């Protein structure tokens, strides 16, 4: 009857020791989340990047997806990614590797949360869909989570703006996926997230 542990996932750079290097959505930089969670002494926490956790969950809860190399992209507010090779989550030297959303497409665009332009994330997230379909960045009052379904419905009805938006997003996603295929030679690619 007693909970003894928990998992925390965050959409940002998380080192292997649970240290938050950068979490743009919350404005966190260089934050020791593990020490903050230590305020609950009777609990042990695992801290993980949300895309790594989603990839791990997608592969290990579905036996038919357990192959030699999986690339996972989580498309939503941002574009996170992960790779699982031979049953192991690739993390890089200190756990902050596999930031697949920051693969540079070589096309200038809006400034990414990482400070660069041209990142895959800036072309294939909810804000990019808003810019393409609504002609503007999302506003606080927008139901941005409902936008993909709205665009898909308009697309199916033959709406030219929706078709242009979906085609634009698909073209950038395809460029990113082509690069990931060249890097990983994956057995499968899994797309997840709000998009």
C-alpha positions as CSV (number, residue, x, y, z in Angstrom):
1,X,0.0,0.0,0.0
2,X,3.0,2.4,0.1
3,X,4.5,4.1,-2.9
4,X,8.2,3.8,-2.7
5,X,9.3,5.3,-6.0
6,X,8.4,7.4,-9.0
7,X,9.4,8.5,-12.4
8,X,9.7,12.1,-13.6
9,X,10.0,12.8,-17.3
10,X,10.8,16.3,-18.7
11,X,11.0,17.7,-22.2
12,X,14.6,18.9,-22.0
13,X,18.2,17.9,-21.7
14,X,18.6,15.5,-18.8
15,X,22.0,14.1,-17.8
16,X,22.3,10.5,-16.6
17,X,22.4,11.6,-13.0
18,X,19.0,13.4,-13.3
19,X,20.5,16.9,-13.6
20,X,18.5,19.2,-15.8
21,X,20.9,20.9,-18.2
22,X,18.2,22.8,-20.1
23,X,14.4,22.7,-20.0
24,X,13.2,25.6,-22.2
25,X,9.5,25.2,-21.7
26,X,9.9,25.8,-17.9
27,X,12.9,28.1,-18.2
28,X,15.1,25.8,-16.2
29,X,18.8,25.7,-16.8
30,X,21.4,23.9,-14.7
31,X,18.8,22.6,-12.3
32,X,19.5,19.7,-9.9
33,X,16.1,18.1,-10.0
34,X,17.3,15.1,-8.0
35,X,18.1,17.3,-5.0
36,X,14.7,19.0,-5.2
37,X,13.0,15.7,-5.2
38,X,15.1,14.6,-2.2
39,X,12.7,16.7,-0.1
40,X,10.6,13.5,-0.2
41,X,13.1,11.3,1.6
42,X,10.9,8.1,1.6
43,X,10.7,8.1,-2.2
44,X,13.3,7.2,-4.9
45,X,12.9,8.9,-8.2
46,X,14.1,8.1,-11.7
47,X,14.4,11.2,-13.9
48,X,14.4,10.9,-17.7
49,X,14.0,12.9,-20.9
50,X,10.3,12.5,-22.0
51,X,11.2,11.3,-25.5
52,X,13.6,8.6,-24.1
53,X,10.8,7.4,-21.8
54,X,8.3,7.4,-24.6
55,X,10.6,5.5,-26.9
56,X,11.4,3.0,-24.2
57,X,7.7,2.6,-23.4
58,X,6.7,2.2,-27.1
59,X,9.3,-0.5,-27.7
60,X,9.1,-2.5,-24.4
61,X,5.3,-2.6,-24.1
62,X,4.9,-3.8,-27.7
63,X,6.7,-7.1,-28.4
64,X,6.4,-6.8,-32.1
65,X,8.4,-3.5,-32.0
66,X,11.4,-5.1,-30.3
67,X,13.9,-5.0,-33.3
68,X,17.6,-4.4,-33.6
69,X,17.3,-0.6,-34.2
70,X,14.4,1.7,-33.5
71,X,14.4,5.5,-34.1
72,X,11.6,7.2,-32.2
73,X,10.3,10.8,-32.9
74,X,7.9,12.5,-30.5
75,X,6.1,15.3,-32.4
76,X,4.2,17.8,-30.3
77,X,5.1,21.0,-28.6
78,X,8.7,20.2,-29.7
79,X,10.3,17.4,-31.5
80,X,12.1,15.0,-29.3
81,X,13.8,11.8,-30.4
82,X,15.5,8.7,-29.1
83,X,17.2,5.6,-30.5
84,X,17.1,2.1,-29.1
85,X,19.9,-0.2,-30.5
86,X,20.1,-3.8,-29.6
87,X,17.7,-3.3,-26.7
88,X,19.6,-0.3,-25.2
89,X,18.6,3.3,-25.2
90,X,21.4,5.4,-26.7
91,X,22.3,8.3,-24.4
92,X,25.7,9.6,-25.3
93,X,28.6,10.2,-22.9
94,X,26.6,12.0,-20.1
95,X,23.1,11.1,-21.0
96,X,22.2,14.2,-23.1
97,X,22.7,12.7,-26.5
98,X,20.1,11.8,-29.1
99,X,18.5,15.3,-29.3
100,X,17.1,14.3,-32.8
101,X,14.8,17.3,-33.0
102,X,17.9,19.5,-33.2
103,X,19.1,17.8,-36.4
104,X,19.8,20.8,-38.6
105,X,18.0,20.7,-41.9
106,X,20.2,23.4,-43.3
107,X,17.1,25.6,-43.9
108,X,17.0,28.9,-42.0
109,X,13.7,29.5,-40.2
110,X,12.5,30.5,-36.8
111,X,14.8,30.5,-33.8
112,X,14.8,27.2,-31.9
113,X,14.8,26.9,-28.1
114,X,18.4,25.8,-28.4
115,X,19.4,29.1,-30.0
116,X,20.0,27.9,-33.5
117,X,17.9,28.1,-36.7
118,X,17.2,25.2,-39.1
119,X,16.4,22.6,-36.4
120,X,14.0,19.8,-37.4
121,X,11.9,20.7,-34.3
122,X,11.2,24.2,-35.6
123,X,9.6,22.7,-38.8
124,X,7.6,19.8,-37.4
125,X,6.0,20.9,-34.1
126,X,2.6,22.3,-33.1
127,X,3.9,25.9,-33.4
128,X,5.2,25.2,-36.9
129,X,1.7,23.8,-37.8
130,X,0.1,26.9,-36.4
131,X,2.4,29.2,-38.4
132,X,1.6,27.3,-41.6
133,X,-2.1,26.8,-41.1
134,X,-3.2,29.8,-39.0
135,X,-0.5,32.2,-40.4
136,X,0.8,33.0,-36.9
137,X,2.5,31.6,-33.8
138,X,0.1,30.0,-31.3
139,X,-1.5,32.3,-28.8
140,X,-2.2,31.4,-25.1
141,X,-5.9,31.1,-25.8
142,X,-5.4,28.7,-28.7
143,X,-6.3,25.0,-28.2
144,X,-3.0,24.1,-29.9
145,X,-3.4,20.4,-29.0
146,X,-6.5,20.2,-31.1
147,X,-4.8,21.8,-34.2
148,X,-3.6,18.5,-35.8
149,X,-7.1,17.1,-35.8
150,X,-8.5,20.4,-37.1
151,X,-5.9,20.4,-40.0
152,X,-6.5,16.7,-40.7
153,X,-10.3,17.3,-41.0
154,X,-9.8,20.3,-43.2
155,X,-7.3,18.4,-45.3
156,X,-9.8,15.5,-45.8
157,X,-12.4,18.1,-46.9
158,X,-10.0,19.5,-49.6
159,X,-9.1,22.7,-47.8
160,X,-6.1,24.1,-49.8
161,X,-4.5,25.8,-46.7
162,X,-4.6,22.5,-44.8
163,X,-3.2,20.6,-47.7
164,X,-0.3,23.1,-48.1
165,X,0.4,23.0,-44.3
166,X,0.4,19.2,-44.2
167,X,2.6,19.0,-47.3
168,X,5.0,21.5,-45.8
169,X,5.2,19.6,-42.5
170,X,5.6,16.3,-44.3
171,X,8.4,17.6,-46.5
172,X,10.4,18.8,-43.6
173,X,9.7,15.6,-41.6
174,X,10.8,13.5,-44.6
175,X,14.1,15.4,-44.8
176,X,14.7,14.7,-41.1
177,X,13.8,11.1,-41.4
178,X,16.1,10.6,-44.4
179,X,19.0,11.9,-42.4
180,X,18.1,9.7,-39.5
181,X,17.9,6.7,-41.8
182,X,21.4,7.5,-43.1
183,X,22.7,7.8,-39.5
184,X,21.1,4.8,-37.9
185,X,20.0,2.4,-40.6
186,X,17.0,1.6,-38.4
187,X,14.8,-1.5,-38.5
188,X,11.8,0.8,-37.8
189,X,10.9,4.4,-37.1
190,X,8.1,5.1,-34.6
191,X,6.3,8.5,-34.6
192,X,4.5,9.5,-31.4
193,X,3.2,12.6,-29.7
194,X,0.4,15.0,-30.2
195,X,1.0,15.3,-34.0
